[in-house]
Amino acid sequence: MSISLAISPCPNDTFGFYALLTGKVKAPAPLSTTLLDIENLNQSAALEKYDIIKMSAATFASVSDRYRLLKTGTAFGTKSGPLLIAKSKQIDLKNARLATPGKNTTAAHLYHLLFESPKEQIDVPYNTIIDLIEKGEVEAGIIIHESRFSLHKTKLKIVADLGSKYFETFSAPLPLGIAAVHNRIPKNLQHEIDRAIFSSFQYAKNHPQEALLFAQKFAQDKRMPIIRKHVRAFVTKETYLLEEKDIESIQHFFACCLNV
Protein backbone atom coordinates (compact mmCIF):
# COMPACT_ATOMS: atom_id res chain seq x y z
CA MET A 1 0.00 0.00 0.00
CA SER A 2 1.32 3.45 -0.92
CA ILE A 3 0.39 6.67 0.91
CA SER A 4 0.05 10.26 -0.28
CA LEU A 5 1.20 13.30 1.67
CA ALA A 6 0.30 16.95 1.04
CA ILE A 7 1.86 19.86 2.94
CA SER A 8 2.57 23.51 2.25
CA PRO A 9 5.91 24.81 0.94
CA CYS A 10 6.14 27.07 4.00
CA PRO A 11 9.25 26.73 6.18
CA ASN A 12 7.56 25.26 9.25
CA ASP A 13 6.24 22.35 7.14
CA THR A 14 9.26 21.67 4.95
CA PHE A 15 11.61 22.03 7.95
CA GLY A 16 9.74 19.44 9.99
CA PHE A 17 8.99 16.98 7.19
CA TYR A 18 12.52 17.29 5.72
CA ALA A 19 13.82 13.95 6.96
CA LEU A 20 10.71 12.07 5.85
CA LEU A 21 10.74 13.67 2.39
CA THR A 22 14.42 12.96 1.82
CA GLY A 23 14.52 9.41 3.18
CA LYS A 24 16.58 10.21 6.26
CA VAL A 25 13.60 8.86 8.16
CA LYS A 26 12.00 5.83 6.54
CA ALA A 27 8.36 6.19 5.57
CA PRO A 28 6.14 3.31 6.74
CA ALA A 29 4.99 2.78 3.12
CA PRO A 30 5.91 4.10 -0.36
CA LEU A 31 5.25 7.85 -0.14
CA SER A 32 4.21 10.41 -2.76
CA THR A 33 4.42 14.08 -1.76
CA THR A 34 2.61 17.18 -3.04
CA LEU A 35 3.27 20.79 -1.99
CA LEU A 36 0.26 23.10 -2.13
CA ASP A 37 -0.81 26.57 -1.00
CA ILE A 38 -2.80 26.43 2.23
CA GLU A 39 -6.19 27.12 0.63
CA ASN A 40 -5.58 24.39 -1.94
CA LEU A 41 -4.71 22.08 0.95
CA ASN A 42 -7.98 22.99 2.63
CA GLN A 43 -9.95 22.27 -0.52
CA SER A 44 -8.08 18.98 -0.97
CA ALA A 45 -8.94 17.99 2.60
CA ALA A 46 -12.63 18.59 1.92
CA LEU A 47 -12.33 16.40 -1.19
CA GLU A 48 -10.36 13.76 0.76
CA LYS A 49 -7.63 13.70 -1.91
CA TYR A 50 -4.63 12.84 0.29
CA ASP A 51 -3.94 10.26 2.99
CA ILE A 52 -1.83 12.60 5.15
CA ILE A 53 -2.44 16.32 4.89
CA LYS A 54 -1.65 19.62 6.55
CA MET A 55 -4.67 21.92 6.66
CA SER A 56 -5.91 25.02 8.43
CA ALA A 57 -7.19 24.36 11.93
CA ALA A 58 -10.47 25.98 10.88
CA THR A 59 -10.87 23.47 8.06
CA PHE A 60 -10.13 20.50 10.30
CA ALA A 61 -13.13 21.51 12.42
CA SER A 62 -15.38 20.60 9.48
CA VAL A 63 -13.64 17.37 8.37
CA SER A 64 -12.63 15.83 11.69
CA ASP A 65 -15.14 13.01 11.16
CA ARG A 66 -12.96 11.82 8.26
CA TYR A 67 -9.47 12.56 9.54
CA ARG A 68 -7.54 11.83 12.73
CA LEU A 69 -5.33 14.44 14.35
CA LEU A 70 -1.67 13.45 14.25
CA LYS A 71 0.43 13.92 17.37
CA THR A 72 3.18 15.79 15.51
CA GLY A 73 3.03 18.62 12.99
CA THR A 74 0.46 21.05 14.38
CA ALA A 75 1.40 24.73 14.20
CA PHE A 76 0.42 26.83 17.22
CA GLY A 77 0.62 30.54 17.85
CA THR A 78 0.86 31.65 21.46
CA LYS A 79 0.02 35.35 21.48
CA SER A 80 0.96 35.47 17.79
CA GLY A 81 -0.74 34.57 14.56
CA PRO A 82 -2.05 36.06 11.31
CA LEU A 83 -1.61 39.82 11.05
CA LEU A 84 -4.40 42.18 10.08
CA ILE A 85 -2.72 45.02 8.18
CA ALA A 86 -3.64 48.24 6.39
CA LYS A 87 -2.11 51.56 5.37
CA SER A 88 -3.44 53.07 8.61
CA LYS A 89 -4.21 51.62 12.03
CA GLN A 90 -7.35 53.79 12.11
CA ILE A 91 -9.03 51.94 9.25
CA ASP A 92 -12.82 51.55 9.25
CA LEU A 93 -12.98 47.79 8.82
CA LYS A 94 -16.77 47.65 8.39
CA ASN A 95 -16.41 49.72 5.21
CA ALA A 96 -13.23 48.11 3.94
CA ARG A 97 -12.42 45.60 1.25
CA LEU A 98 -10.51 42.84 3.01
CA ALA A 99 -8.11 40.39 1.38
CA THR A 100 -7.71 37.00 3.08
CA PRO A 101 -5.51 34.01 2.19
CA GLY A 102 -8.64 31.88 1.68
CA LYS A 103 -12.15 31.62 3.07
CA ASN A 104 -11.34 28.26 4.72
CA THR A 105 -8.15 29.42 6.41
CA THR A 106 -7.72 29.93 10.13
CA ALA A 107 -6.90 33.57 9.34
CA ALA A 108 -10.28 34.23 7.72
CA HIS A 109 -12.22 32.41 10.45
CA LEU A 110 -10.32 34.33 13.12
CA TYR A 111 -11.22 37.65 11.55
CA HIS A 112 -14.94 36.83 11.59
CA LEU A 113 -14.66 35.52 15.14
CA LEU A 114 -13.00 38.71 16.41
CA PHE A 115 -14.31 41.51 14.16
CA GLU A 116 -17.45 42.59 12.34
CA SER A 117 -17.73 41.52 8.72
CA PRO A 118 -16.01 43.82 6.20
CA LYS A 119 -17.77 45.55 3.33
CA GLU A 120 -16.28 43.00 0.95
CA GLN A 121 -13.98 39.99 1.35
CA ILE A 122 -11.78 38.72 -1.43
CA ASP A 123 -9.82 35.49 -1.11
CA VAL A 124 -6.42 35.50 -2.82
CA PRO A 125 -3.03 33.74 -2.64
CA TYR A 126 -1.37 34.78 0.63
CA ASN A 127 1.73 36.18 -1.05
CA THR A 128 -0.27 38.76 -3.07
CA ILE A 129 -1.98 40.51 -0.15
CA ILE A 130 0.68 43.10 0.69
CA ASP A 131 0.87 44.14 -2.96
CA LEU A 132 -2.92 44.48 -3.22
CA ILE A 133 -3.01 46.85 -0.23
CA GLU A 134 -0.08 48.90 -1.49
CA LYS A 135 -1.80 49.29 -4.90
CA GLY A 136 -5.06 50.36 -3.22
CA GLU A 137 -7.04 47.43 -4.62
CA VAL A 138 -8.11 46.55 -1.07
CA GLU A 139 -7.99 48.58 2.14
CA ALA A 140 -6.96 45.78 4.51
CA GLY A 141 -5.61 42.26 4.46
CA ILE A 142 -4.62 39.33 6.63
CA ILE A 143 -1.10 38.04 6.10
CA ILE A 144 0.35 34.68 7.09
CA HIS A 145 3.49 32.60 6.61
CA GLU A 146 6.68 34.46 5.62
CA SER A 147 4.76 37.64 4.76
CA ARG A 148 4.32 38.49 8.43
CA PHE A 149 8.10 38.58 8.92
CA SER A 150 8.86 40.89 5.99
CA LEU A 151 6.17 43.49 6.68
CA HIS A 152 8.77 45.88 8.14
CA LYS A 153 10.09 46.36 4.60
CA THR A 154 6.82 48.14 3.72
CA LYS A 155 4.97 51.21 5.02
CA LEU A 156 1.93 49.17 6.01
CA LYS A 157 0.71 49.08 9.60
CA ILE A 158 -0.34 46.22 11.85
CA VAL A 159 -3.95 46.79 12.90
CA ALA A 160 -4.04 43.64 15.04
CA ASP A 161 -2.19 40.40 15.63
CA LEU A 162 -5.11 37.98 15.47
CA GLY A 163 -3.26 35.36 17.52
CA SER A 164 -2.62 37.88 20.29
CA LYS A 165 -6.22 39.12 20.18
CA TYR A 166 -7.47 35.53 20.32
CA PHE A 167 -5.33 34.90 23.41
CA GLU A 168 -6.59 38.10 25.06
CA THR A 169 -10.18 37.09 24.33
CA PHE A 170 -10.07 33.38 25.22
CA SER A 171 -6.85 32.94 27.28
CA ALA A 172 -5.84 30.08 25.00
CA PRO A 173 -3.10 29.46 22.43
CA LEU A 174 -4.20 29.46 18.80
CA PRO A 175 -3.96 26.33 16.63
CA LEU A 176 -3.08 27.49 13.12
CA GLY A 177 -2.39 24.40 11.02
CA ILE A 178 -3.27 20.76 11.67
CA ALA A 179 -1.51 17.61 10.48
CA ALA A 180 -4.01 14.79 10.00
CA VAL A 181 -4.32 11.29 8.55
CA HIS A 182 -7.41 10.03 6.74
CA ASN A 183 -9.51 7.37 8.48
CA ARG A 184 -9.30 5.16 5.39
CA ILE A 185 -5.72 4.33 6.39
CA PRO A 186 -5.57 1.19 8.57
CA LYS A 187 -5.10 1.93 12.27
CA ASN A 188 -1.75 0.15 12.54
CA LEU A 189 -0.40 2.19 9.61
CA GLN A 190 -1.77 5.41 11.13
CA HIS A 191 0.34 4.76 14.23
CA GLU A 192 3.41 4.07 12.09
CA ILE A 193 2.81 7.33 10.25
CA ASP A 194 2.59 9.17 13.58
CA ARG A 195 5.93 7.70 14.65
CA ALA A 196 7.61 8.49 11.32
CA ILE A 197 6.49 12.14 11.38
CA PHE A 198 7.61 12.47 15.00
CA SER A 199 11.03 11.07 14.02
CA SER A 200 11.23 13.48 11.08
CA PHE A 201 10.60 16.51 13.27
CA GLN A 202 13.10 15.24 15.83
CA TYR A 203 15.68 14.86 13.07
CA ALA A 204 15.09 18.47 12.02
CA LYS A 205 15.40 19.59 15.63
CA ASN A 206 18.73 17.79 15.95
CA HIS A 207 20.01 18.85 12.48
CA PRO A 208 18.51 22.33 12.09
CA GLN A 209 20.93 23.66 9.49
CA GLU A 210 20.21 20.77 7.13
CA ALA A 211 16.47 21.20 7.56
CA LEU A 212 16.62 24.99 7.17
CA LEU A 213 18.56 24.74 3.92
CA PHE A 214 15.97 22.28 2.63
CA ALA A 215 13.13 24.61 3.66
CA GLN A 216 14.85 27.50 1.89
CA LYS A 217 14.46 25.72 -1.47
CA PHE A 218 10.66 25.98 -1.27
CA ALA A 219 10.16 29.21 0.69
CA GLN A 220 8.44 32.19 -0.90
CA ASP A 221 11.00 34.47 0.80
CA LYS A 222 14.37 32.73 0.61
CA ARG A 223 16.23 35.00 3.03
CA MET A 224 17.57 32.74 5.76
CA PRO A 225 16.86 35.19 8.64
CA ILE A 226 13.17 35.20 7.61
CA ILE A 227 13.10 31.40 7.39
CA ARG A 228 14.70 31.08 10.84
CA LYS A 229 12.13 33.47 12.35
CA HIS A 230 9.31 31.55 10.72
CA VAL A 231 10.52 28.21 12.07
CA ARG A 232 11.18 29.60 15.56
CA ALA A 233 7.69 31.07 15.69
CA PHE A 234 5.68 28.12 14.39
CA VAL A 235 7.69 24.98 15.13
CA THR A 236 7.20 24.85 18.88
CA LYS A 237 7.09 22.20 21.59
CA GLU A 238 3.43 21.62 20.69
CA THR A 239 4.47 20.92 17.10
CA TYR A 240 6.84 18.14 18.17
CA LEU A 241 4.30 16.36 20.33
CA LEU A 242 0.78 17.38 21.33
CA GLU A 243 -0.15 17.13 25.00
CA GLU A 244 -3.67 16.84 26.38
CA LYS A 245 -3.86 20.57 27.10
CA ASP A 246 -2.94 21.28 23.46
CA ILE A 247 -5.75 19.02 22.25
CA GLU A 248 -8.12 20.90 24.54
CA SER A 249 -6.99 24.18 22.95
CA ILE A 250 -7.70 22.73 19.52
CA GLN A 251 -11.16 21.60 20.61
CA HIS A 252 -11.86 25.06 22.02
CA PHE A 253 -10.92 26.67 18.72
CA PHE A 254 -13.13 24.20 16.82
CA ALA A 255 -16.09 25.16 18.97
CA CYS A 256 -15.40 28.83 18.19
CA CYS A 257 -15.16 28.11 14.44
CA LEU A 258 -18.47 26.27 14.38
CA ASN A 259 -20.15 29.32 15.90
CA VAL A 260 -18.78 31.79 13.31
C-alpha positions as CSV (number, residue, x, y, z in Angstrom):
1,M,0.0,0.0,0.0
2,S,1.3,3.5,-0.9
3,I,0.4,6.7,0.9
4,S,0.1,10.3,-0.3
5,L,1.2,13.3,1.7
6,A,0.3,17.0,1.0
7,I,1.9,19.9,2.9
8,S,2.6,23.5,2.2
9,P,5.9,24.8,0.9
10,C,6.1,27.1,4.0
11,P,9.2,26.7,6.2
12,N,7.6,25.3,9.2
13,D,6.2,22.4,7.1
14,T,9.3,21.7,4.9
15,F,11.6,22.0,7.9
16,G,9.7,19.4,10.0
17,F,9.0,17.0,7.2
18,Y,12.5,17.3,5.7
19,A,13.8,13.9,7.0
20,L,10.7,12.1,5.9
21,L,10.7,13.7,2.4
22,T,14.4,13.0,1.8
23,G,14.5,9.4,3.2
24,K,16.6,10.2,6.3
25,V,13.6,8.9,8.2
26,K,12.0,5.8,6.5
27,A,8.4,6.2,5.6
28,P,6.1,3.3,6.7
29,A,5.0,2.8,3.1
30,P,5.9,4.1,-0.4
31,L,5.3,7.8,-0.1
32,S,4.2,10.4,-2.8
33,T,4.4,14.1,-1.8
34,T,2.6,17.2,-3.0
35,L,3.3,20.8,-2.0
36,L,0.3,23.1,-2.1
37,D,-0.8,26.6,-1.0
38,I,-2.8,26.4,2.2
39,E,-6.2,27.1,0.6
40,N,-5.6,24.4,-1.9
41,L,-4.7,22.1,0.9
42,N,-8.0,23.0,2.6
43,Q,-10.0,22.3,-0.5
44,S,-8.1,19.0,-1.0
45,A,-8.9,18.0,2.6
46,A,-12.6,18.6,1.9
47,L,-12.3,16.4,-1.2
48,E,-10.4,13.8,0.8
49,K,-7.6,13.7,-1.9
50,Y,-4.6,12.8,0.3
51,D,-3.9,10.3,3.0
52,I,-1.8,12.6,5.1
53,I,-2.4,16.3,4.9
54,K,-1.7,19.6,6.6
55,M,-4.7,21.9,6.7
56,S,-5.9,25.0,8.4
57,A,-7.2,24.4,11.9
58,A,-10.5,26.0,10.9
59,T,-10.9,23.5,8.1
60,F,-10.1,20.5,10.3
61,A,-13.1,21.5,12.4
62,S,-15.4,20.6,9.5
63,V,-13.6,17.4,8.4
64,S,-12.6,15.8,11.7
65,D,-15.1,13.0,11.2
66,R,-13.0,11.8,8.3
67,Y,-9.5,12.6,9.5
68,R,-7.5,11.8,12.7
69,L,-5.3,14.4,14.3
70,L,-1.7,13.4,14.3
71,K,0.4,13.9,17.4
72,T,3.2,15.8,15.5
73,G,3.0,18.6,13.0
74,T,0.5,21.0,14.4
75,A,1.4,24.7,14.2
76,F,0.4,26.8,17.2
77,G,0.6,30.5,17.9
78,T,0.9,31.7,21.5
79,K,0.0,35.4,21.5
80,S,1.0,35.5,17.8
81,G,-0.7,34.6,14.6
82,P,-2.0,36.1,11.3
83,L,-1.6,39.8,11.1
84,L,-4.4,42.2,10.1
85,I,-2.7,45.0,8.2
86,A,-3.6,48.2,6.4
87,K,-2.1,51.6,5.4
88,S,-3.4,53.1,8.6
89,K,-4.2,51.6,12.0
90,Q,-7.4,53.8,12.1
91,I,-9.0,51.9,9.3
92,D,-12.8,51.6,9.3
93,L,-13.0,47.8,8.8
94,K,-16.8,47.7,8.4
95,N,-16.4,49.7,5.2
96,A,-13.2,48.1,3.9
97,R,-12.4,45.6,1.2
98,L,-10.5,42.8,3.0
99,A,-8.1,40.4,1.4
100,T,-7.7,37.0,3.1
101,P,-5.5,34.0,2.2
102,G,-8.6,31.9,1.7
103,K,-12.2,31.6,3.1
104,N,-11.3,28.3,4.7
105,T,-8.1,29.4,6.4
106,T,-7.7,29.9,10.1
107,A,-6.9,33.6,9.3
108,A,-10.3,34.2,7.7
109,H,-12.2,32.4,10.4
110,L,-10.3,34.3,13.1
111,Y,-11.2,37.6,11.5
112,H,-14.9,36.8,11.6
113,L,-14.7,35.5,15.1
114,L,-13.0,38.7,16.4
115,F,-14.3,41.5,14.2
116,E,-17.4,42.6,12.3
117,S,-17.7,41.5,8.7
118,P,-16.0,43.8,6.2
119,K,-17.8,45.6,3.3
120,E,-16.3,43.0,1.0
121,Q,-14.0,40.0,1.4
122,I,-11.8,38.7,-1.4
123,D,-9.8,35.5,-1.1
124,V,-6.4,35.5,-2.8
125,P,-3.0,33.7,-2.6
126,Y,-1.4,34.8,0.6
127,N,1.7,36.2,-1.0
128,T,-0.3,38.8,-3.1
129,I,-2.0,40.5,-0.2
130,I,0.7,43.1,0.7
131,D,0.9,44.1,-3.0
132,L,-2.9,44.5,-3.2
133,I,-3.0,46.8,-0.2
134,E,-0.1,48.9,-1.5
135,K,-1.8,49.3,-4.9
136,G,-5.1,50.4,-3.2
137,E,-7.0,47.4,-4.6
138,V,-8.1,46.5,-1.1
139,E,-8.0,48.6,2.1
140,A,-7.0,45.8,4.5
141,G,-5.6,42.3,4.5
142,I,-4.6,39.3,6.6
143,I,-1.1,38.0,6.1
144,I,0.3,34.7,7.1
145,H,3.5,32.6,6.6
146,E,6.7,34.5,5.6
147,S,4.8,37.6,4.8
148,R,4.3,38.5,8.4
149,F,8.1,38.6,8.9
150,S,8.9,40.9,6.0
151,L,6.2,43.5,6.7
152,H,8.8,45.9,8.1
153,K,10.1,46.4,4.6
154,T,6.8,48.1,3.7
155,K,5.0,51.2,5.0
156,L,1.9,49.2,6.0
157,K,0.7,49.1,9.6
158,I,-0.3,46.2,11.9
159,V,-3.9,46.8,12.9
160,A,-4.0,43.6,15.0
161,D,-2.2,40.4,15.6
162,L,-5.1,38.0,15.5
163,G,-3.3,35.4,17.5
164,S,-2.6,37.9,20.3
165,K,-6.2,39.1,20.2
166,Y,-7.5,35.5,20.3
167,F,-5.3,34.9,23.4
168,E,-6.6,38.1,25.1
169,T,-10.2,37.1,24.3
170,F,-10.1,33.4,25.2
171,S,-6.9,32.9,27.3
172,A,-5.8,30.1,25.0
173,P,-3.1,29.5,22.4
174,L,-4.2,29.5,18.8
175,P,-4.0,26.3,16.6
176,L,-3.1,27.5,13.1
177,G,-2.4,24.4,11.0
178,I,-3.3,20.8,11.7
179,A,-1.5,17.6,10.5
180,A,-4.0,14.8,10.0
181,V,-4.3,11.3,8.5
182,H,-7.4,10.0,6.7
183,N,-9.5,7.4,8.5
184,R,-9.3,5.2,5.4
185,I,-5.7,4.3,6.4
186,P,-5.6,1.2,8.6
187,K,-5.1,1.9,12.3
188,N,-1.8,0.1,12.5
189,L,-0.4,2.2,9.6
190,Q,-1.8,5.4,11.1
191,H,0.3,4.8,14.2
192,E,3.4,4.1,12.1
193,I,2.8,7.3,10.2
194,D,2.6,9.2,13.6
195,R,5.9,7.7,14.7
196,A,7.6,8.5,11.3
197,I,6.5,12.1,11.4
198,F,7.6,12.5,15.0
199,S,11.0,11.1,14.0
200,S,11.2,13.5,11.1
201,F,10.6,16.5,13.3
202,Q,13.1,15.2,15.8
203,Y,15.7,14.9,13.1
204,A,15.1,18.5,12.0
205,K,15.4,19.6,15.6
206,N,18.7,17.8,15.9
207,H,20.0,18.8,12.5
208,P,18.5,22.3,12.1
209,Q,20.9,23.7,9.5
210,E,20.2,20.8,7.1
211,A,16.5,21.2,7.6
212,L,16.6,25.0,7.2
213,L,18.6,24.7,3.9
214,F,16.0,22.3,2.6
215,A,13.1,24.6,3.7
216,Q,14.9,27.5,1.9
217,K,14.5,25.7,-1.5
218,F,10.7,26.0,-1.3
219,A,10.2,29.2,0.7
220,Q,8.4,32.2,-0.9
221,D,11.0,34.5,0.8
222,K,14.4,32.7,0.6
223,R,16.2,35.0,3.0
224,M,17.6,32.7,5.8
225,P,16.9,35.2,8.6
226,I,13.2,35.2,7.6
227,I,13.1,31.4,7.4
228,R,14.7,31.1,10.8
229,K,12.1,33.5,12.3
230,H,9.3,31.5,10.7
231,V,10.5,28.2,12.1
232,R,11.2,29.6,15.6
233,A,7.7,31.1,15.7
234,F,5.7,28.1,14.4
235,V,7.7,25.0,15.1
236,T,7.2,24.9,18.9
237,K,7.1,22.2,21.6
238,E,3.4,21.6,20.7
239,T,4.5,20.9,17.1
240,Y,6.8,18.1,18.2
241,L,4.3,16.4,20.3
242,L,0.8,17.4,21.3
243,E,-0.2,17.1,25.0
244,E,-3.7,16.8,26.4
245,K,-3.9,20.6,27.1
246,D,-2.9,21.3,23.5
247,I,-5.7,19.0,22.2
248,E,-8.1,20.9,24.5
249,S,-7.0,24.2,23.0
250,I,-7.7,22.7,19.5
251,Q,-11.2,21.6,20.6
252,H,-11.9,25.1,22.0
253,F,-10.9,26.7,18.7
254,F,-13.1,24.2,16.8
255,A,-16.1,25.2,19.0
256,C,-15.4,28.8,18.2
257,C,-15.2,28.1,14.4
258,L,-18.5,26.3,14.4
259,N,-20.1,29.3,15.9
260,V,-18.8,31.8,13.3
